[in-house]
């Protein structure tokens, strides 16, 4: 039986998560603080699914079924009172999450699994709002933007859950076509964000030293290491090349690589100048005179094409 799910928050991440579960056949209560915010989220879901239809990723019939699976809600208690799985997608504010979690613990049925999409707050801190029994049914469930396209979901496995809870959550995401991974320790950033920051630290160090332009470093990742990653992750690639080769290379390179513990000064410079990227018209790239909405839409369309290809040939 498909689980009944509540998604709390209809913004950037919430509407994408709701769309994913709805496409998977789940009954969704999409909660927002008011009717305007919820309707905005549902409108965005329809726009996202329209693109998927236009690229033959889903059919018109599948789109309509998914939309029919979503009910807008502005009353929190009624949104969660009969749900099997509730995921909060609220701003990264601990006090706000604690207030919501305390209410969820009270209003949800005993069997309900609670989840947080947080990428920075600790599960132990958020658990303080929950009863001991509910803590056993509480997980971090971190998605990536755009949630209806990117396959990866990170799940916590910090020792507070019984194995059947973790199995249920994992199976639910596998049924959506997602690729769940378990994080064994409560470390900041979980997995993917830490890996991204490790790459960016060296990228911006190389830019700062004048070793290469930002454009050429992007091309290096896109057509070098990144080109292989849909087929094999970095550890498997080490095995393909041989640990002996990689160990020698690490010994030669690591002493010369960046090991700073602060954001690169290039970030600070752009904060001071207001050159934040696409949303301000200029960042490391110049987007002035270009339509930001069109750029984002084209990026999402290309990712859907990549997802379609990956599902057909690569993803197991």
C-alpha positions, 0 to 999 in steps of 0.5 A: 500500500502506498504511504500517505505523506505530508510535505510541510513547506511548498517552496523551492524544495517542498514542491519538488519533493511533493511532486516526486512522491505524487508521481510515485502514486502517494497521496500527498498533503502539501502544507503551506502557511497560507493559501497563496503559498500552497497554490504557488507551490502547486502551480510550480509543480504543474509547470515542472511536470509540463516540462517533463511531459514535453520531453517525453519523460512522463505522459499527460495522463501520468501528470494528471494522476500526480496532480490529483494525488496532491491536496493543498493544506493550510491547517497543520493538524489536519495535514498530518493527523492521518499520515504515515510519513511527514517530512518538514521542509522548513527554513534552517531555523532550529527553534522553528523546527523544534516548534513544528516537531513538538506539534507533529509528535502530538498530532501524528499517529504513533506509527508515523515516521517524521523526517527533516530535509535539513542539511545543516542541523543535527538530528540530536538537537531536533530530537529534543522536541520529540518523545523517546518513542518518536525519536525511534521514528525520526530521520533526516531525509535530505533531497537535492534541488531540483528535487523532482529531477536529482536522484540522490537522497541522503538518509540518516542512520545515526543509531536512533532508528530500528532497522525496519524504519530505515528499510521502510524509508529506503524502500519508499525512495527506491520505489520513486526511482531515487538513489538513497544513501545512508550517512552513518554519523551526524557530520555537518553537510552529510555527504554530497555537500562535503564532497562539493565543498572539497572540490570547490575549495581547490577550484577557487584556490586555483582561480585565485592563484591564476592557475586557470580561469573559472571557465576552464576549471568548469570544463575540466570537471564537466568533461574530465572527472565529471564525465565519468561520474554517472558511470562510476563514482570516485572510489570505483574509479580508484579501483579501475586505475589501481590504488598504487597509482592513486597513492603515488599521485596523492603523495605528490599532489596533496602537499601542494593542494589547498587546505584552508578552513575558511571560504575562499576570499573570492567568495568574500569579494563577490559578497562585498560587490553584490555579484552573487551569480545568476540572481543578481546578473553577475557572479563568476560568470556574466549573466547580464542581458540574459533571462534568468528564468530561461537559463534555469529552465534550460538547465532543468530540461537538460537534467531531465534529458540526462536523468532519462538517459541514466535511467535507461542505461546506467541507473540500477 
